[in-house]
Amino acid sequence: MSTLTILAILIGLGIFAYFIGRMRSIQVCGGEQRTLHSRPTYHGYYLASLTVLPAIILLAAWGVAERPATRYIAMQELGPQVLKGTDAEKALAMSVVDSIADGLPELTPEEDEVLRKARLGFVTTSDARDVLGRHGVVLGSDPGRNVIAAADELASARATSRIMLPIACFAIAALGFAWGYSRIRPGLRARNITESVMRSGLFLASTVAVLTTVGIVLSVLFETIHFFQFVSPFDYFFGTVWDPRFATVGKAEGQFGLLPLLWGTLFISAVALLVAVPVGLFAAIYMSEYAGSKVRAFAKPLLEILAGIPTIVYGFFALTVFGPLLRDLGFNIGLDISASSVLTAGIVMGVMIIPFVSSLSDDIINAVPQSLREGSYGLGATQSETIKKVILPAALPGIVGAVLLAASRAIGETMIVVLAAGIAANLTLNPLEPVTTITVKIVSQLTGDLEFNSPQTLVAFALGLTLFVITLALNVYALYIVRKYREQYE
């Protein structure tokens, strides 16, 4: 029985327990609900939580522990030579064991007998290989007896687990139901217990989010520290040349200068914001202050369509249409504009992030109290003066947040930069030349079948941590702006 099937049955049992708990609470009070400490609904939630939650916790724990436990049991059959080997050797052996174990349930009794004899040495292991090959299990060489034994043990452990898991879950659910049903009485504080369970669930959800963030940061940080064991931090942070040459594992050949990538990221993002912020902000002002309700209802969704277009489409547009258009336009006026340049990527990216500025700014401007507008008009100010002197200052914290979101989106963009700005790490002030960004190099350094034990791949984690610090600094600065100006309008 699959995990999803067990989960669906448990949810059904929880719904059943809810109605039983409600009816039981009404029964024990003799129909006089005034004597109950909590309403019958809370008694239903109480019994449903006791029925479902312990079983779901067991299901989750089983799902986490099943794979390592079954693999550990199977690995004991591989013999001391493999168990004393390196992690890579163990992983290779277990990959073969996994392949064989996946094919064992499809064998006929006669074929299973061949594998059993091969395990005992009565037939050759090449016969076992032929049997497995007929069921799609491709092996590079004849499996050893220990490998066949380990695969048989792994398949047996998995089969046992599939049988025991639903039995254990439904038994826990039945025990929880019986115990909760027996405790339902008029004085039971079912509401307090139910609310405690809800608080615990909310706390667990927030904890998962926080721990996920901490785990991502720590994983990137540890690999970055590993990278700095090969490359000097000074050479990384202040180097002006990016040329990481792939070489022998453990050797740092080439140059890992961050400055060209950092400059390219900030340069393209700045051009994008120069396009998106004015256009998006002016569009938001028009839709919220000047446009009628019908025009706003039509224009705002149409503008937000830009946010739904995949970035690869923007990249193709920049590569095939906008880049050549800029190049031809520059040729006509005597400028040497590369089809892949900062200007091409920045303008197209700016168009992409216009909805992040316009939509959020529109909502924020509409949230400014109408009393501020009326007070300004009462003092004789015009509509444009009211917008400049009252509405925009009042909405400034939210607008800063919208611009920050757009900046974060621009800094993290990859596909548009690859297609519209190129992959050359170029430290230049000329927006008509190609550059590249941190995100593009993260992808290029991790492309292919590579191991994370050389500076040529570990540098991707250092780049990721650098990008994280940049976005964190943007958030801190935006928080400072929000707090500074919010106090003036509270």
N, C-alpha and C positions, 0 to 999 in steps of 0.2 A: 504494500500500500504506500503510495507516494506521500510526501510531506504535505502537499497542497490538499490532498484528499483528507488526510487526518485533520488538518486545520479547518477545512470546511465542515467536517463532522463535528468538531469541537464547537465551532460557532453555532451550529444548529442545536447542539446540546445546551449551549449557553442561553439561547432564546427560549428553549423549552424550560430550563431552570428558572428563568425570569418569571414566566407565567405561573409556574408551580409555587415559587416563593411568594408572589402576590396572593395567590389563593390560600396558601398556608397561613399567612399573616391575618387574613380576614377570618379564617377558620378558628385560630387560637384565641381571637378576641370576641368570638361569638357574634360577629357583625357589628360590634360597637367599636368603630375605628377611633373613637375618642380616647380609648384606653391604650392605644398603641403609642410608643415613644416616637416612632417614625412612620411615615405614610407607607402604605403597602407597596408603592413603587420602589422605595428604597430597600424593602425586604426582597423584592425581586432582583434588584441589582446586586444585593448582598449575596444571594444564593447563586446567581449567574457568575459572579466574580470568583467565588470559591470553587465552582465547577470548572471554569475555563482557565483561569490564570495559572494555577499550579501546573496544569497539563501543558499549557503553551510554554511556560518556562522550561519544563522538562524537554519539550520538543526542540526548543532553541538550543539548550545545552547539549542535547544528543546530536543535533546537526553539526555543532562545532567540534565535538569530541569524536564523532564516529570515524572520520577519515584518518586522523593521526593514530587512533587506537587500532583500527583494523590494519593499517600499514605497519604498525609496530609489531603486531602479532605475526603478520606474514614475513616480516624481515628476519625474524628469528630462525626461519627455515633456510635462509640463504647461506648459513655457515659462517664460521669465524673469519674466513679470509675477506669476505665482503664487509662484515660488521666492523672489522678493524681498518677498513679502507677509508679513503677521503670522502667528503660529502658528495663530491661529483660522481665518484664511483658508486656510492649508494643510490644516488638519484638515477643514474643510468640503469642500474640493476632493477630498481623498483619500477622504472618506466616499462621495461620488458615484462615484469610481473603484472603490471596493470593491464597491458595489452592482452596478455594471455587470460587473465581473470575475466576481462570483459567478454571474451569469446566462449568461456566455459559454459554459461547457461544455454547456449545455442547448440551444444553437442548432443548427438544421439547417444543412447546407452552404449552402442558398440564403440563409438568414437571416444566416449568417456572411459571405456575399459582400456583402450589403447593408451590413453594418457596415464591411467593408473599403472599399467604395466611398465610404461617408460619411467615413471617415478620410481618403481621398484627395481628397474634394470632388466626386466624380462624382454623388452624390445628396445630398439635404438631410439635416441631422441630425434633422429631425422624423421621417423614415422610420426612422432608427435607434432613435428613441425608441419608435415604434410596435412595432417588432420586439421590443425589450426588454420593453415592457409586456405582450406576450402571454405572457411567461415570468415574470411576477410582479415585475419590476424597475420600481418606481414612482419616476419622476423629476419634480421640480418644474418643470423647464424642459428645452428641447432641449439635449442634451449637445454641447459643442464638439468640434471635431476633435481638439484636444489631449487632452481627457478620454477620448475613445474610444481614442486611441493609448495613453494611459497605462493604461487598463483592459486593452487587448490585451497590453501589455507585462507587466502584473501577472499576468494569467492565464497567460501563457507562462512567466514566471519560476516561478510556483507549480507548473505542470505539470513543468517541468524539475527542480524540487526534489523532487517526489514520485517521480520516476524515479531521480534520483541518490542520494537518501538510502538506500534499501535496498541499492543496489549498493555504496555506500561502507561501510555498516555490515557487510555480509556479507564484503566484501573484507578489512576490518580484522580481522574474526573469523577468517577463513581464515588470514591472515598470522600472527595470534597463535597459532592452533592449530599451524601448521606449525613456527613457531620454538620454541614450548614443547615440542612432541613431539620435536624434534631434540635438545633439551638434557636430556632425561630420561636419567639414568645413575645408577649406584649411589651416587656421591659427591654428587649434587645435594642441597642443603639445602632440600628442598621444605617441610619443616615450618617452618623459620625464615621463608621467604618467605610462606607462607600466613598465619602468625601476624602478620607485618608488615602484610599486606593487611587482616586483620581489625582490627588496631589502628588503621590508617588510616581504615577505615570507621567505627569507633566515634568516633574523633576528629572526623571530618567530620560525623557526626550531632550531636555535642555542639556543634560550631561553628555548625551551621545554627540550632540552638535559641538560642544566645547571640546570633548576628547578627540573628535575627528580632526578639528583644527589643530589641536596640540600635536596629534600624531603626525599630521602632514608636515608641520613645522619642524618637528624633531627629526623625522626621516630625512628631510632635505638638509637640515643642519648637520647631521652626522656625516652624510655623504660629502657635504661641502668641506667639513674638517678633514675628511680623507683626501679630498682633492688638494687641499693646501699642504698636505704632506709631500706632494710632488712639485707643486708650483708655489712660488713665493707670493704671499698676499700683496706685496708691493707691486710685483710685476703684473699681477692680475688687475688690481684696482687702478693703477696708473699707467699701464701699458697702452701704447697708441697703435699697436699692430695686432691684428687678429689673424693668426695662421696656425691653427692646431693641426699638426700633421699626425696622421694615424701611423703608429709604429709598434714596436714590440711592447707587449703588455708590461706595465710597470714603469715605462720610460716616458718622460715628458719631452717630446720633440716639438719644435715650433714655438710660436708665441701666443699667449693667451690674454692679450690686452683687452680690457673691458670697454675702454673709452669709445672706440668706434661704434660698438653696439649700443652703448648707452646714449651716445649722441644721436644715432640714427633713430632710436626709439623716441627720444624727447623731441627731435626735430619733426618727425612725421606727425606725432601727436599734437604738437603745437600748431602745425598747419591745419590739421583736422579740426582742432578747436577754434581756430580763427575763422573757419568756414561754418561750423555747426553752432557756435554760441550766438553770434549775431543773428543768423537766419532763424534759429530755433527760438531765441528770445523775442525777436520781433514778431514772429508768427504767433507766439503765445500771447503777446500783448494785444495783437489784432483780434485773435479769436475770443479773448476774455473781455476786452474793453470796447471794441468797435464793431465786431461782427454781430449780426443778428443770430437768433437761436437756430434758424434753418441753415444758415451758412456754416455756423459752428458745428452743427450736427453732421454736416456733410464733409467739411474740410478736415476736422480732427481725425476721424477714422481713416480718411484717405492719406493723411500725412503719416499716420502710424503704420501704414502698410510697408513703409520703408524699413521698419524694424523687423518685419517678417521675411524679408528677402534674404536667402542664405548668403553668407559672406563670400562663398566661392563664386556666386553669380556676380557680385560686385567686382571680384577679382578678374573674371573673364571680361566684364564690361570695361574695366580699366585697361586690360591687356589688349583687347581687340578694337576698342572704339575710342576711349578717352585718351589713352596714351598716344596712339598715332595721330589723333586730332591735335593734341598739344604740340607734338613734334612738327606737324605740317604748319601749324599756326606760327610757331617759332621760326621756322624756315622762311616764311613769308615776310616776317618783320626783322629778319637778320639775327635771330637768337638760336643758339645750338641747344635745343631742349631734347634730352633723351626720352624715348618712349617709356622707359622704366626710370622713374625719378621720384624725388621727395614730393614734388608738386603733384604728380599724378596720383600717388598713393594717398597723400594728405587730403586732396580735394575729394576723391571718391570716398575715403573713410569719413570725411566730414559730412558728406551727404548721408552716409549710413547712420551716423549717430545724431542727426538732427532730431529724430523723434524722442530720443532720450532727454534732450533739452526742452523741446517744445511741449511735449505732452505733460511732463512733470511740472514745468514752469507754469503752464496753463492751469493745472489743478491748484498749484500753490497760490497763484494770483487770485483765483476765484475764491480761495479760502480766506483772503483778507477781509475783515469785517466791513460790511457795507457802511457802517457808521463812520468809518474813517473817510470814505469817499464823500458822504453827505456833509461831514464837517468841513472838508476842504472846499466843496462847492459853496457851502454857506458863507465861507470867508471870501468868496469872490474868485477863487482859482479856476482856471480853465481845465478842461479834461486832460490836456497834455501836461499841464503843470501838476495836476493831481497825480498822474501816473509817475512823473519823474520825482516829485518831492514827497509823496505819501505812499503810493502803492508799492513801487519797486523797493524802497528802503524797508517797508514792512515785510515784504516777501523775500528779502535778500538771503536770510539763512536757508530757506528752501531752495532758492535758485542756486546758491552755492552747492547744495547737495546734488542738484540735478547736473550741474557742470562737472562735479566730481565723479558722478556715475558715468558721464560721457567720457571723461578723461581716462577712467579705469578701463572702459570698454576699448578706447583707442590704444592704450598702452598694451593691452593683452591681445590685440588683433594679430593674426598670422597670415591668413590666406591672401588678403588684399596686398600685404607687403611682399609676399613671395612673388605674386604675379605682376604687381605694379611698380615695385621699387627694387626688385632684384635681390640677390643674395650676397653681394659684394660688401664687405665691411669697409666703408669709406668714411674717413674723418674729413668732412668738407662743410663749408658754410654756403655752398651754392645749392639752392633748392632744385636746380635743373639737372643735377647729377644723381645717379643711383646710390642708394645706401641700403642698409639692412637693419634689423632690430633684434632685440634679445630673444623674443619668442621664436623667430625664424631659426636662429642658431640653436636653440634648445631642441627643436624638431630635427634639424640636420645632424646634430651630434648624437641623437638617440635613434637615428634611422638605420635599420639593418639589424642583423643578428649579432649583437655586441654584448659583452660582459662588462659589468660595472666595476672593473678593477684597474682601469687605466685612466690617466688624466684626460684623455681625449673624450671619454664619455662622462666622467665624473664632473667635468666642467659644466655640464648641463644643469646639475644640481646647484652649483654656485651661481649660475645665471638665474635659476629659479628663485633662489633665496634673495638675490639682488632685486629682482622684480617685486618680490613680496615686501621688501623693506621700502621700496619706492611707493607702492600703493598704500602701505601703512602710514608713511609720512604724509601722503595726500589726505588720508582720513583724519589724522591728528590735526592737520592745518584746517581742514574743513570744520572739524568740531570746535576749534578755537574761534573761527569766524561765526559759527552759529551761536555759540554762547555769548560772544561779544555783542552781537547785534540783537539777539533775542531779548536781552535784559532791557533794551530801550523801549520795547513794545509790549511788555507784559503788564 
